[in-house]
Amino acid sequence: MLSLEHINLRRGPDLLLEDTSFVLHKGWRVGLVGRNGTGKSSLFKLIMGELESDGGSLHLPADWRLAMMAQEVPGLPQPAIDYVLDGHKALRAAENRLATAEAAGDNHAIAAAHGELEALHAWQQPSRAATLLAGLGFSEAQQQQPVSSFSGGWRMRLNLAQVLMTDADLLLLDEPTNHLDLDAILWLQSYLIQQPGALLVISHDRAFLDATVNQILHIERQKLNHYTGGYSDFERQRAEQLALQQKMHDKQQAQVAHLQKFITRFKAKASKAKQAQSRVKALEKLELIAPAHVDSGFSFDFHSPEKLPNPMENLDGVHCGYRSAIKQEPPGQTRDDGEETIILRNVSLSLRPESRLGLLGPNGAGKSTLIRTLVGELPPLAGRFEKDNDLAVGYFHQQQVDRLDHNDTPYQMLSRFHPKWSESQLRGELGRFGFQGDDVFAPIGRFSGGEKSRLALAMIVQEKPALLVLDEPANHLDLDMREALTLALQAFEGAVVMVSHDRHLLETTVDEFWLVANGSVTRFDGDLDDYARWLQQNRRDGKPAREEKTDDGLDAKARRQLAAQKREQLRPLKKQEEKLEKQLSDCDHQLADIETALGDESLYNDDSRKNEMNGLLGNQARLKKQHDDMEEQLLEAMEALEQAESELSE
């Protein structure tokens, strides 16, 4: 097992971990979470021996093999599959010994090297490397291409494949899903579940964590806090702890106030001096419990669109693709208007204010091409494309983030949107996106990928879009910001079209899925679990999944349609339940405010405030009656929903 005992860890002047401990057992799969800058990557480097602790001790079994995913790949000339095979250190060492023995003509050493290769099942390793690459989206032809021919994101996939090749006893993965599409993520999580070694993974993808880990290690306030279960289990357990901590804090604060009041009133009176002094000692000994603190600085919403055209866009038989650059010919000669490359054919789609579309499909199938057509970057090559002239579109994509002016600052960017705003207004708006203090005047070139993405989202919010077109908006965002984005999209009044590999974001913000595959765009009548099965069948057959009949006589498409109809029937009941829950919560907050006001002693001693007191008591009685009525309505709504779900499942 790996054990960290009373570890202190600094990075420069910052104290990341202080007197904290953790034990990782063989076979555990652990998700390492915490806000950016809390020390997750530094902890990885400590475990790998790349950093030294400032105190405490780290113990590792002597025979454990460790492997950590590299964050950069040089532009090597070797084929991709050979680069991945380099991850199997024992294989490469045995191959080198064989080559040395053969060069020396040492038959004994040659036989020994062949024995090592036999024990390592060397003949199987190229096939295994090819399987890893295929799972991560590389075609057979791409596996033979030089590493230098791939872009940065695809080189990161090569790093991931190489580290998976290691057969490590402890595998350390830092944001392995950042450069993967949904198809590759689904493959990766199934692979990690089956691998026997221990796993320590940093990820901001909650669905991925839920699927792959059985422990959570949370870094907060320089401590390592261990939770059993997946990420959703961690959230529930932490919420319970925070609620209990807040309750204890509130109780203790009441006790402190009582002691302080006694001391203030009686410390000057000789007859009470002894008792007052004992209270002072009690107060000094009282270990103050910190108030519950949810470590998130993000909360934002999209402003109401100035106009909501209906329909926003209509596509009828549209061909989507590219047209090569127009050739400039000498005067008097004909001009070549460029060659057309059609990616998607006969796309028919209507976007309305209530549209919430998630685009699914294999990598390279044309999702980005469709998105660029919707926002007007690519003109349609054929068909009819109608777009309302007053439509305001908010478009998020990684290239937009990368193109931010490195010399600009968040303050300058926002002030161009709101030239009449005061500094406090500009700072307040930027603060909602996590830009505080001097950060608002810092040059963008210093920012991390996550900070740049937050800034790009902040600028889109200022545009008051009616249609949001989002291409991988969660890339580089941490879990807190992803949750803030989820809540903002849920409350957004306009239409949404989104491509994302974050399943939680998709499942909680879109209402229907469209499949981009095989040169077409069609409605996908199912959920993400159905899509995962479609992908598996697609990989097995090398073509779109066949619709197989089941015992109920329905094919897969018919069953997905039936499931969608059932969900639609349940939607009004779910909305009613959610509405009542919100009303009940609002009522609780109002009652709490009244009870706080009624706790003011001067309210009862001051005759001039009698009407105020009576008003508060009257409102308290009214709200309590409303509270009881809403509780009863909520119970009835929950029972109705439960009964409907039971009937539909039969």
PyMOL commands that set and color helices and strands:
alter all, ss='L'
color gray80, all
select helices_A, chain A and resi 40-47+80-85+89-104+107-119+122-135+140-143+147-149+152-164+182-194+206-212+231-266+270-285+367-374+398-402+410-417+423-431+437-441+444-446+449-462+479-491+503-509+528-541+556-598+602-605+607-649
alter helices_A, ss='H'
color red, helices_A
select strands_A, chain A and resi 2-11+14-24+29-33+55-59+66-68+170-174+198-202+215-220+223-228+313-323+340-351+356-360+382-387+393-396+467-471+495-499+512-517+520-524
alter strands_A, ss='S'
color yellow, strands_A
deselect
rebuild
show_as cartoon
